[in-house]
Amino acid sequence: GVGMGMTAPVSITAFPAEDGSLQQKVKVSLRIPSQFQANPPCPSDESIKIEERQGMTIYSTQFGGYAKETDYVSYAAKLKAALGSEAAYRKDFYFCNGYDPPMKPYGRRNEVWFVKE
């Protein structure tokens, strides 16, 4: 019965296939606002889980516009190329993050994160 509103970023865990495309399984994560973090309300939907995301070091790239799956895949490939073979990061997933509400037409911020190993 508690409304929390939207938070940023909306973070989608993407699971890349061998060819770089995304598998059909994704996990969408929303940040719980600060005032609810100590005692978050219990979800009434069993498919919603509360997780604590541990601290992490990431490699990141940023881009604008209304991001689509193809944009995230493209920028993930660019980030991978920029990092080269020397950087150690998780290859089995990455995060696709959007920071803006749908009604914001300009100055949008999106990011791809690779988690450093």
Buried (B, 14 or more C-beta within 10 A) or exposed (E): EEEEEEBEBBBBBBEBEEEEEBEEEEEEBBBBEEEEEEEEEEEEEEEEEEEEEEEEEBBEBEBEEEBEEEBBBBBBEEBBEEBEEEEEBBEEBBBBBBBBEEEEEEEBBBBBBBBEE
